[in-house]
Amino acid sequence: KANAGSSTDTPQARLLGSVDEEAEQAKARLLLTAMVGAAKADGQIDPTEMHNILTKLDQAGADGEARAFVREQMLEPLDLDALIRQVNSPELAAEVYTVSLLSIQVDTDEERGYLSRLAEGMGLLPEVVRQIHVSLGAP
């Protein structure tokens, strides 16, 4: 048996694989929550924002469970503090900010304020925020 003792089939490897998968799922839920939260920032999710979110889901190959999660998030009240508490690294903060910015047309004071509070709460440096805006061609 050439595969006996294979490092990918040990209990530890299977456990690490499931931990990695759980971490990826938690990150995906966080990013989806961030997208919906940004869309809610001005008090309503308009058709363009809804289209942007659903397009991103389709591009990511989202399943029915992800779509159901997004629908649930759309019904939940916006809790920016809870979202910020889930961000545990500068890299994740940049991803959360990026998907938030991609989800909306920043055309209201409420949306600008939301993005500002999000960046500040996650500890994103102003130059990183500017770099994200420039890279996305966003105001």
Sequence and secondary structure as in RCSB ss.txt:
>XXXX:A:sequence
KANAGSSTDTPQARLLGSVDEEAEQAKARLLLTAMVGAAKADGQIDPTEMHNILTKLDQAGADGEARAFVREQML
EPLDLDALIRQVNSPELAAEVYTVSLLSIQVDTDEERGYLSRLAEGMGLLPEVVRQIHVSLGAP
>XXXX:A:secstr
 TTTT GGGSHHHHHHHHHHHHHHHHHHHHHHHHHHHHHHTTSS  HHHHHHHHHHHHHTT  HHHHHHHHHHHH
S   HHHHHHT  SHHHHHHHHHHHHHHS   SHHHHHHHHHHHHHHT  HHHHHHHHHHHT  
